[in-house]
Amino acid sequence: MRFKVDENLPEELAQLLRDAGWDAKSVVEQQLGGSDDPRIRDVCDAEDRILVTFDRGFSNIRAYAPESHPGFIVFRLRSQDKSHVLSVSSRVIAALRQHDLKHELWIVDESRIRVRSATL
């Protein structure tokens, strides 16, 4: 799997994904900081990358239908503190080892991962 980590998440998350064996780039690494959502979506689609973000707009399945895009992981955490985000991310990485998230929307909070797949 290939990932794009949005600028609103810690840069270290891209490294965690790489350390887990996946191809991960950050929006900042690719000089896309400040780009609007449609631009980020288009780049992710072109590069076949799953977007990892805090941006709740990407959880709108009418605007971003999972079956039309590589996939989305949207964090909905009470705290956006770096250590908390990275801690929750370790649970996401464990889940990714068990399940290929292609064409799915994952909503991640402190206690669970909700999955919306293209088949629903």
Protein Blocks (a to p, Z undefined) as FASTA:
>chain_A
ZZdddfkbcfklmmmmmmnopacddfklnopghiafklmmmmmmmnopacddfblklmmm
klmgfklpgbdcddddfblcfklmmmmmmmmmmmmmmoccehiacdddfkbccdddfkZZ
